[in-house]
Amino acid sequence: MENEVIDFDIGLGGGGRGDDDVLYIDHDDDETMADGSPTAAGASSGFQGIVSLETYIPEADPDLEPFEGMEFESEEAAKAFYNSYARRVGFSTRVSSSRRSRKDGAIIQRSFVCAKEGFRNLNEKRTKDREIKRPRTVTRVGCKASLSVKIQDSGKWLAANFVREHNHQLVPLDQVHCLRSHRQISGPAKTLIDTLQAAGMGPRRIMSALIKEYGGISKVGFTEVDCRNYMRNNRQRSLEGDIQLLLDYLRQMQTENPNFFYAVQGDEDHCTGNVFWADPKARANYTYFGDTVTFDTTYRSNRYRLPFAPFTGVNHHGQPILFGCAFLINESEASFGWLFKTWLAAMSGCPPVSITTDHDAVIQSAVMQVLPDTRHRFCKWHIFKKCQEKLSQVFLKYPNFEADFHKCVNLTESIDEFESFWFSLVDKFELRDHEWLQALYSARSQWVPVYLRDTFFAEMSITQRSDSMNSYFDGYVNASTNLNQFFKLYEKALESRNEKEVKADYDTMNTLPSLRTPSPMEKQASELYTRKLFTRFQEELVDTLTFMASKAEDDGGVTTYQVAKFGEDHRAYYVRFNVLEMRASCSCRMFEFSGLLCRHVLTVFRVTNVLTLPSHYVLKRWTRNAKSCVILEEHINDAFSSYLESHTVRYNTLRHEAFKFVDEGAESVDSYNVALAALAEASEKVALETKNEGKISSSNGRFRDDSRRNGVPDQCYFNFAQQLSEEDMDWKIHELVQELECANRRCDVYRTNVLSVLKDIEEHKQLLSIKVQNVKLSMRDGP
């Protein structure tokens, strides 16, 4: 076969070269990855060879191998042939060295070698001050197998030297597709990947489809890593073309409204980094509800989907609201640091109390740098989702593990209980050495509820995923959305969310909730909270009817109550209550976590006759006026709340002192007579004061509370009302109606308090009667 010419017709040719002076160049390249890049081994599959002017397909002849004197039409044809030969034999190839002409620099000689040729320089890529963080595996063993070709005067390339022998074991045919130089994505495979990627499928599902289509992984010809790389390159090329559309849109929005904020990382004219923007409504919403934030990374959970991440929060209706959006083209730690700093600047530099993100080390580092005082939580829902992947074998081996794992995380009431449950769980299922699970345990303070209850996250339930964690753009933006479609869908989502908020505002202001108890506290809450939040509060209030509270400890100033559901004393909660300051704290920490009082504190309020909510337990962000400034109605509500709070404090203080007085007065007949006389005298003084107060506390039928409303004199209050325009005259009528209701509520409070006092007097009267009878019996039975 010495005179035969092997021609690989791949559209490349070479010029003639003589024996000029040459310049040697060493490449020492690694074997290449065939992901569509220029480093792939030659050309696409299906190339043709010509032997003695006859078409010949090399793969059809298992005995065909290179030999000295073989000719090729081009350098690339020689490279493609040697790589095809290597695939059949079972090794990977790379380009080792080249020789260039000193006259024009053109390549005149190439050496293709086995990928295990030579030895790697262990000092490569090192500097004086830095070591390689993740050193690559050493794969070179000094193999001598190679093929050298050089150009001839005719322009053809001649095989000048061929070494067949290898000093290592060759790879079986069913594993050849794993070798880097043979991992080639063919044209049809690229088309199928493009189609499936556009439909929103990830690389893993695409590979499964390709394996089924081609009949096995070895016939696909590349690995999942190659598929990921190809998809990433596709996305990068697509984004580079579409990013200008995004910038044009943001410039237009800022032109229409100067309060529209956007920023680009790097050079805006040649944007290759991240983009952030926030419209005026998003920035205004942050001033009302910026206490807790979620950085929603749902759309980058699969890096080949739309690289979109919004900042969201929760409004006073418990609905998700937007605090800004980001396009994440570059997802390095520095990029996330820039993003959080830019977002914080757009939000007037005021950091949130808490932030929730995906469990990601890069994001965690950025949050620590930019928001050091903000409590950072990992999204529990995402962690449970990741458990299905990381613990899939455990779930299959132990069917009960998943249920026990959820109980451990969600149903434990204290840190000690969680710790005990966790170690019992890992021992039971032999998971002490599970690396990922142990890493999850190390980060427990950032995702397990019992560690987070002391911080506000605006969630109504500790055990369930909150509505706030549902993406703001669910149902609009998905994996197949491209930038051309994004803008319209983005605006539709904003419009829909705004409409839902308006509807919730309307329902709150124009519908009356159904009250389920005669409690003044329930009526008060129905007028303060939005409809959804009132419903949630009402559930807690109604559930107090099934709970019992008993004193566990009393140190005079603070009383500790044990609160448990009837018949479930083993699951008791402890509430510390300072009656003078009207402050209570529960071991469940629901108020700290959600901003609503729990059923346990409300149970203590019920048994201690606290009839209305103290103002410090009504967060404005949950009220119907959360987004309003101080208006006439708020003056009335604040005055009424202030009155109720101060009245309740006075009532409970007197009641506490009266009980002590009664106990001491009943010790003997003499103390009893003194106590009765003192009560009669005190009763006369109180009646006289009440009569005098009634004369100076009413004017023109209008009830006053110490002639002031929330610290504002009545005259100033009326002057303010007179300054209203004629269009607001209905507010004056509204004021009178509110004051009438105010008076009615006070009457209800008085009536309830009087009934409570009468009940207490009757109980003590019966107690004294029993004591008197006992004294008489003891005197009769005495000597």
Solvent accessible surface area in square Angstrom, and as a share of the most:
residue,aa,sasa,rsa
1,M,124,0.55
2,E,145,0.65
3,N,147,0.76
4,E,38,0.17
5,V,44,0.25
6,I,2,0.01
7,D,25,0.13
8,F,1,0.01
9,D,97,0.50
10,I,40,0.20
11,G,72,0.69
12,L,92,0.46
13,G,68,0.66
14,G,38,0.37
15,G,47,0.45
16,G,34,0.33
17,R,62,0.23
18,G,37,0.36
19,D,154,0.80
20,D,41,0.21
21,D,103,0.53
22,V,24,0.14
23,L,77,0.38
24,Y,147,0.56
25,I,54,0.27
26,D,121,0.63
27,H,58,0.26
28,D,83,0.43
29,D,59,0.31
30,D,39,0.20
31,E,32,0.14
32,T,24,0.14
33,M,34,0.15
34,A,1,0.01
35,D,18,0.09
36,G,51,0.49
37,S,38,0.25
38,P,135,0.85
39,T,73,0.43
40,A,20,0.16
41,A,5,0.04
42,G,28,0.27
43,A,32,0.25
44,S,74,0.48
45,S,76,0.49
46,G,67,0.65
47,F,28,0.12
48,Q,97,0.43
49,G,1,0.01
50,I,53,0.27
51,V,25,0.15
52,S,69,0.44
53,L,171,0.85
54,E,121,0.54
55,T,96,0.56
56,Y,58,0.22
57,I,94,0.47
58,P,1,0.00
59,E,89,0.40
60,A,79,0.61
61,D,42,0.22
62,P,108,0.68
63,D,122,0.63
64,L,14,0.07
65,E,48,0.22
66,P,1,0.01
67,F,48,0.20
68,E,100,0.45
69,G,26,0.25
70,M,0,0.00
71,E,38,0.17
72,F,0,0.00
73,E,54,0.24
74,S,3,0.02
75,E,30,0.14
76,E,51,0.23
77,A,0,0.00
78,A,0,0.00
79,K,34,0.14
80,A,2,0.02
81,F,0,0.00
82,Y,2,0.01
83,N,6,0.03
84,S,10,0.07
85,Y,11,0.04
86,A,0,0.00
87,R,82,0.30
88,R,45,0.17
89,V,51,0.29
90,G,1,0.01
91,F,5,0.02
92,S,6,0.04
93,T,11,0.06
94,R,7,0.03
95,V,18,0.11
96,S,18,0.12
97,S,30,0.19
98,S,3,0.02
99,R,53,0.19
100,R,74,0.27
101,S,2,0.01
102,R,153,0.56
103,K,158,0.67
104,D,85,0.44
105,G,30,0.29
106,A,32,0.25
107,I,31,0.16
108,I,14,0.07
109,Q,36,0.16
110,R,34,0.13
111,S,18,0.12
112,F,4,0.01
113,V,8,0.05
114,C,1,0.00
115,A,9,0.07
116,K,65,0.28
117,E,45,0.20
118,G,22,0.21
119,F,156,0.65
120,R,39,0.14
121,N,93,0.48
122,L,117,0.58
123,N,106,0.54
124,E,68,0.30
125,K,141,0.60
126,R,110,0.40
127,T,81,0.47
128,K,205,0.87
129,D,143,0.74
130,R,128,0.47
131,E,108,0.49
132,I,55,0.28
133,K,179,0.76
134,R,214,0.78
135,P,98,0.62
136,R,123,0.45
137,T,108,0.63
138,V,83,0.48
139,T,59,0.35
140,R,19,0.07
141,V,65,0.37
142,G,12,0.11
143,C,0,0.00
144,K,154,0.65
145,A,1,0.01
146,S,15,0.09
147,L,0,0.00
148,S,15,0.10
149,V,0,0.00
150,K,87,0.37
151,I,18,0.09
152,Q,47,0.21
153,D,111,0.58
154,S,87,0.56
155,G,7,0.07
156,K,58,0.25
157,W,8,0.03
158,L,42,0.21
159,A,1,0.01
160,A,42,0.32
161,N,64,0.33
162,F,28,0.11
163,V,45,0.26
164,R,121,0.44
165,E,115,0.52
166,H,43,0.19
167,N,93,0.48
168,H,39,0.18
169,Q,165,0.73
170,L,62,0.31
171,V,41,0.23
172,P,71,0.45
173,L,130,0.65
174,D,93,0.48
175,Q,92,0.41
176,V,4,0.02
177,H,12,0.05
178,C,68,0.41
179,L,36,0.18
180,R,71,0.26
181,S,1,0.00
182,H,3,0.01
183,R,27,0.10
184,Q,46,0.21
185,I,12,0.06
186,S,29,0.19
187,G,40,0.38
188,P,95,0.60
189,A,1,0.01
190,K,57,0.24
191,T,88,0.51
192,L,53,0.27
193,I,0,0.00
194,D,58,0.30
195,T,82,0.48
196,L,30,0.15
197,Q,29,0.13
198,A,70,0.55
199,A,71,0.55
200,G,11,0.10
201,M,38,0.17
202,G,8,0.08
203,P,4,0.02
204,R,138,0.51
205,R,150,0.55
206,I,0,0.00
207,M,9,0.04
208,S,67,0.43
209,A,36,0.28
210,L,0,0.00
211,I,62,0.31
212,K,177,0.75
213,E,122,0.55
214,Y,71,0.27
215,G,55,0.53
216,G,22,0.21
217,I,65,0.33
218,S,39,0.25
219,K,142,0.60
220,V,10,0.06
221,G,10,0.10
222,F,0,0.00
223,T,27,0.16
224,E,53,0.24
225,V,83,0.47
226,D,0,0.00
227,C,0,0.00
228,R,75,0.27
229,N,20,0.10
230,Y,18,0.07
231,M,0,0.00
232,R,95,0.35
233,N,45,0.23
234,N,28,0.14
235,R,32,0.12
236,Q,59,0.26
237,R,137,0.50
238,S,59,0.38
239,L,10,0.05
240,E,104,0.47
241,G,56,0.53
242,D,25,0.13
243,I,11,0.05
244,Q,80,0.36
245,L,77,0.38
246,L,0,0.00
247,L,1,0.00
248,D,71,0.37
249,Y,29,0.11
250,L,0,0.00
251,R,76,0.28
252,Q,104,0.46
253,M,51,0.23
254,Q,71,0.32
255,T,116,0.68
256,E,115,0.52
257,N,58,0.30
258,P,116,0.73
259,N,94,0.48
260,F,5,0.02
261,F,49,0.21
262,Y,34,0.13
263,A,24,0.19
264,V,21,0.12
265,Q,40,0.18
266,G,67,0.64
267,D,80,0.41
268,E,56,0.25
269,D,107,0.55
270,H,138,0.62
271,C,15,0.09
272,T,102,0.59
273,G,7,0.07
274,N,0,0.00
275,V,0,0.00
276,F,0,0.00
277,W,2,0.01
278,A,1,0.01
279,D,22,0.11
280,P,39,0.24
281,K,82,0.35
282,A,2,0.02
283,R,71,0.26
284,A,45,0.35
285,N,8,0.04
286,Y,13,0.05
287,T,101,0.59
288,Y,88,0.33
289,F,1,0.00
290,G,13,0.12
291,D,36,0.19
292,T,9,0.05
293,V,1,0.01
294,T,14,0.08
295,F,2,0.01
296,D,8,0.04
297,T,2,0.01
298,T,42,0.24
299,Y,14,0.05
300,R,34,0.12
301,S,73,0.47
302,N,33,0.17
303,R,131,0.48
304,Y,18,0.07
305,R,85,0.31
306,L,10,0.05
307,P,2,0.01
308,F,0,0.00
309,A,0,0.00
310,P,0,0.00
311,F,0,0.00
312,T,4,0.02
313,G,3,0.03
314,V,6,0.03
315,N,1,0.01
316,H,4,0.02
317,H,6,0.03
318,G,12,0.12
319,Q,40,0.18
320,P,11,0.07
321,I,7,0.04
322,L,8,0.04
323,F,0,0.00
324,G,1,0.01
325,C,0,0.00
326,A,0,0.00
327,F,0,0.00
328,L,1,0.00
329,I,18,0.09
330,N,67,0.34
331,E,45,0.20
332,S,47,0.31
333,E,77,0.34
334,A,78,0.60
335,S,1,0.01
336,F,1,0.00
337,G,8,0.07
338,W,55,0.19
339,L,0,0.00
340,F,0,0.00
341,K,124,0.53
342,T,15,0.09
343,W,0,0.00
344,L,29,0.14
345,A,65,0.50
346,A,1,0.01
347,M,5,0.02
348,S,100,0.64
349,G,42,0.40
350,C,78,0.47
351,P,66,0.42
352,P,7,0.04
353,V,78,0.45
354,S,0,0.00
355,I,0,0.00
356,T,2,0.01
357,T,2,0.01
358,D,20,0.11
359,H,45,0.20
360,D,33,0.17
361,A,80,0.62
362,V,52,0.30
363,I,0,0.00
364,Q,48,0.21
365,S,29,0.19
366,A,0,0.00
367,V,1,0.01
368,M,124,0.56
369,Q,115,0.51
370,V,19,0.11
371,L,3,0.02
372,P,99,0.62
373,D,136,0.70
374,T,11,0.06
375,R,71,0.26
376,H,14,0.06
377,R,24,0.09
378,F,1,0.00
379,C,3,0.02
380,K,29,0.12
381,W,94,0.33
382,H,22,0.10
383,I,1,0.01
384,F,27,0.11
385,K,116,0.49
386,K,58,0.24
387,C,2,0.01
388,Q,105,0.47
389,E,98,0.44
390,K,92,0.39
391,L,1,0.00
392,S,43,0.28
393,Q,135,0.60
394,V,15,0.09
395,F,38,0.16
396,L,136,0.68
397,K,140,0.59
398,Y,45,0.17
399,P,110,0.69
400,N,101,0.52
401,F,0,0.00
402,E,67,0.30
403,A,57,0.44
404,D,24,0.13
405,F,2,0.01
406,H,62,0.28
407,K,96,0.41
408,C,0,0.00
409,V,0,0.00
410,N,19,0.10
411,L,98,0.49
412,T,1,0.01
413,E,59,0.26
414,S,52,0.33
415,I,78,0.40
416,D,116,0.60
417,E,67,0.30
418,F,0,0.00
419,E,35,0.16
420,S,75,0.49
421,F,67,0.28
422,W,1,0.00
423,F,72,0.30
424,S,68,0.44
425,L,5,0.02
426,V,1,0.00
427,D,73,0.38
428,K,129,0.55
429,F,10,0.04
430,E,136,0.61
431,L,12,0.06
432,R,119,0.44
433,D,140,0.72
434,H,47,0.21
435,E,152,0.68
436,W,45,0.16
437,L,1,0.00
438,Q,55,0.24
439,A,56,0.44
440,L,1,0.00
441,Y,28,0.11
442,S,86,0.55
443,A,19,0.15
444,R,62,0.23
445,S,52,0.34
446,Q,36,0.16
447,W,2,0.01
448,V,0,0.00
449,P,8,0.05
450,V,16,0.09
451,Y,33,0.13
452,L,3,0.01
453,R,17,0.06
454,D,77,0.40
455,T,15,0.09
456,F,27,0.11
457,F,4,0.02
458,A,3,0.03
459,E,10,0.04
460,M,40,0.18
461,S,43,0.28
462,I,33,0.17
463,T,45,0.26
464,Q,120,0.53
465,R,77,0.28
466,S,19,0.12
467,D,72,0.37
468,S,7,0.05
469,M,14,0.06
470,N,57,0.29
471,S,4,0.02
472,Y,7,0.03
473,F,0,0.00
474,D,73,0.38
475,G,83,0.80
476,Y,59,0.22
477,V,5,0.03
478,N,81,0.42
479,A,26,0.20
480,S,51,0.33
481,T,9,0.05
482,N,64,0.33
483,L,2,0.01
484,N,93,0.48
485,Q,87,0.39
486,F,1,0.00
487,F,30,0.12
488,K,148,0.63
489,L,46,0.23
490,Y,6,0.02
491,E,80,0.36
492,K,118,0.50
493,A,0,0.00
494,L,33,0.16
495,E,120,0.54
496,S,25,0.16
497,R,43,0.16
498,N,51,0.26
499,E,114,0.51
500,K,103,0.44
501,E,13,0.06
502,V,99,0.57
503,K,117,0.50
504,A,18,0.14
505,D,52,0.27
506,Y,130,0.49
507,D,42,0.22
508,T,3,0.02
509,M,102,0.45
510,N,90,0.46
511,T,63,0.36
512,L,174,0.86
513,P,29,0.18
514,S,90,0.58
515,L,77,0.39
516,R,142,0.52
517,T,28,0.16
518,P,140,0.88
519,S,33,0.21
520,P,29,0.18
521,M,7,0.03
522,E,0,0.00
523,K,79,0.33
524,Q,7,0.03
525,A,0,0.00
526,S,8,0.05
527,E,53,0.24
528,L,25,0.13
529,Y,1,0.00
530,T,0,0.00
531,R,44,0.16
532,K,92,0.39
533,L,2,0.01
534,F,2,0.01
535,T,64,0.37
536,R,48,0.17
537,F,1,0.00
538,Q,14,0.06
539,E,76,0.34
540,E,3,0.01
541,L,17,0.08
542,V,28,0.16
543,D,45,0.23
544,T,2,0.01
545,L,120,0.60
546,T,62,0.36
547,F,13,0.05
548,M,120,0.53
549,A,23,0.18
550,S,64,0.41
551,K,131,0.55
552,A,59,0.45
553,E,109,0.49
554,D,70,0.36
555,D,99,0.51
556,G,53,0.51
557,G,36,0.35
558,V,33,0.19
559,T,17,0.10
560,T,16,0.09
561,Y,17,0.06
562,Q,54,0.24
563,V,0,0.00
564,A,5,0.04
565,K,89,0.38
566,F,161,0.67
567,G,66,0.63
568,E,68,0.30
569,D,101,0.52
570,H,150,0.67
571,R,105,0.38
572,A,27,0.21
573,Y,37,0.14
574,Y,102,0.39
575,V,0,0.00
576,R,125,0.46
577,F,4,0.02
578,N,29,0.15
579,V,28,0.16
580,L,98,0.49
581,E,103,0.46
582,M,2,0.01
583,R,122,0.44
584,A,12,0.09
585,S,51,0.33
586,C,9,0.05
587,S,58,0.37
588,C,13,0.08
589,R,91,0.33
590,M,20,0.09
591,F,45,0.19
592,E,52,0.23
593,F,6,0.03
594,S,1,0.01
595,G,0,0.00
596,L,0,0.00
597,L,3,0.02
598,C,3,0.02
599,R,64,0.23
600,H,13,0.06
601,V,3,0.02
602,L,2,0.01
603,T,0,0.00
604,V,0,0.00
605,F,1,0.00
606,R,100,0.36
607,V,60,0.35
608,T,17,0.10
609,N,31,0.16
610,V,4,0.02
611,L,29,0.15
612,T,4,0.02
613,L,3,0.01
614,P,2,0.01
615,S,54,0.35
616,H,50,0.22
617,Y,13,0.05
618,V,26,0.15
619,L,55,0.27
620,K,101,0.43
621,R,19,0.07
622,W,1,0.00
623,T,14,0.08
624,R,50,0.18
625,N,23,0.12
626,A,8,0.06
627,K,61,0.26
628,S,37,0.24
629,C,108,0.65
630,V,100,0.57
631,I,60,0.31
632,L,7,0.03
633,E,22,0.10
634,E,17,0.07
635,H,34,0.15
636,I,5,0.03
637,N,24,0.12
638,D,61,0.32
639,A,15,0.11
640,F,10,0.04
641,S,16,0.10
642,S,52,0.33
643,Y,11,0.04
644,L,4,0.02
645,E,43,0.19
646,S,45,0.29
647,H,22,0.10
648,T,11,0.06
649,V,37,0.21
650,R,124,0.45
651,Y,25,0.09
652,N,6,0.03
653,T,42,0.25
654,L,129,0.64
655,R,57,0.21
656,H,70,0.31
657,E,89,0.40
658,A,48,0.37
659,F,62,0.26
660,K,98,0.42
661,F,75,0.31
662,V,37,0.21
663,D,78,0.40
664,E,116,0.52
665,G,8,0.08
666,A,19,0.15
667,E,137,0.61
668,S,59,0.38
669,V,104,0.60
670,D,107,0.55
671,S,34,0.22
672,Y,81,0.31
673,N,80,0.41
674,V,104,0.60
675,A,11,0.08
676,L,87,0.43
677,A,64,0.50
678,A,42,0.33
679,L,92,0.46
680,A,56,0.44
681,E,99,0.44
682,A,47,0.37
683,S,68,0.44
684,E,126,0.57
685,K,130,0.55
686,V,98,0.56
687,A,63,0.48
688,L,110,0.55
689,E,110,0.49
690,T,84,0.49
691,K,131,0.55
692,N,68,0.35
693,E,88,0.40
694,G,43,0.42
695,K,141,0.60
696,I,135,0.68
697,S,22,0.14
698,S,66,0.42
699,S,39,0.25
700,N,148,0.76
701,G,80,0.77
702,R,48,0.18
703,F,98,0.41
704,R,74,0.27
705,D,48,0.25
706,D,115,0.59
707,S,52,0.34
708,R,112,0.41
709,R,20,0.07
710,N,84,0.43
711,G,48,0.46
712,V,47,0.27
713,P,50,0.32
714,D,11,0.06
715,Q,118,0.53
716,C,66,0.39
717,Y,3,0.01
718,F,51,0.21
719,N,61,0.31
720,F,82,0.34
721,A,4,0.03
722,Q,125,0.55
723,Q,143,0.64
724,L,46,0.23
725,S,60,0.39
726,E,152,0.68
727,E,158,0.71
728,D,45,0.23
729,M,91,0.41
730,D,88,0.46
731,W,79,0.28
732,K,55,0.23
733,I,113,0.57
734,H,59,0.26
735,E,6,0.03
736,L,94,0.47
737,V,69,0.40
738,Q,27,0.12
739,E,28,0.13
740,L,115,0.57
741,E,66,0.30
742,C,13,0.08
743,A,33,0.25
744,N,79,0.41
745,R,18,0.06
746,R,19,0.07
747,C,67,0.40
748,D,61,0.32
749,V,6,0.04
750,Y,105,0.40
751,R,136,0.50
752,T,48,0.28
753,N,12,0.06
754,V,80,0.46
755,L,110,0.55
756,S,19,0.12
757,V,62,0.36
758,L,100,0.50
759,K,130,0.55
760,D,20,0.10
761,I,99,0.50
762,E,84,0.38
763,E,89,0.40
764,H,37,0.16
765,K,130,0.55
766,Q,101,0.45
767,L,81,0.40
768,L,42,0.21
769,S,57,0.37
770,I,102,0.52
771,K,82,0.35
772,V,75,0.43
773,Q,93,0.41
774,N,81,0.42
775,V,77,0.44
776,K,104,0.44
777,L,88,0.44
778,S,67,0.43
779,M,145,0.65
780,R,182,0.66
781,D,116,0.60
782,G,33,0.31
783,P,191,1.20
